[in-house]
Amino acid sequence: EKVEGEGEEKEDKKGHYRKEHRDAKKKRAMVFVEWLIETFNLNEDSLVLDVAGGGSSGQGSSVCYELRKKKISCTVVDPRPLRRRASRMKKGPTIETSEEKLKYPLQIKKEFNANTFSNDEECERVWKNVSVLIGMHPDEVTEPIVEMALKNSKPFAVVPCCVFWKSNQRRK
């Protein structure tokens, strides 16, 4: 499969992403994290809520991983299990080893909506302490992130990947 405009294949014959493509994706997460820290003044007392970060691309969990390396708490809200590549875990502190020192859970395995944080003491505690909501390519939950953040006066940042125009005709 060709990446438009580049003339290079992004996948090898086995369907794995080439190293250059993986490195570029990792840099995206690092750049986004630096921007989040600077823009929202994040520090060790902050809590970032990463919506839909457990998915197939692994981008959101990459963001959480980069935040946690900087000792900033990050909780992923996603019903799907987190993808954890062994290569990512070999470098620096891992999510698993640093988790016991963190104040908040690594993941809330629920769909993100208005009811996610009600009727559950741990979820309510997380929501109360959220410093910023983020979504790195959150797909269909892009609008719910923005709506929930605005409704609850919480800062947010979303890096959309597509607009799902077939499902949302008004987004053209």
Number of C-alpha atoms within 10 A of each C-alpha: 11 10 10 8 6 8 9 10 14 17 15 11 9 6 9 11 14 13 12 10 14 13 11 11 15 17 13 16 21 18 12 17 20 15 14 18 15 11 10 14 10 21 15 12 11 18 23 25 26 27 28 31 30 25 18 13 13 19 22 26 27 26 26 27 25 21 25 22 16 16 17 19 27 30 22 26 24 19 16 16 14 21 16 15 10 9 7 14 14 9 9 8 16 16 18 10 10 12 15 11 10 16 12 18 15 22 21 22 16 16 15 18 13 11 10 16 18 12 9 10 10 14 17 13 13 20 20 11 14 17 21 20 22 27 24 25 21 24 15 15 17 22 12 15 24 18 14 16 17 12 9 9 9 14 14 20 20 17 13 14 11 11 15 12 10 9 9 10 9 8 9 8
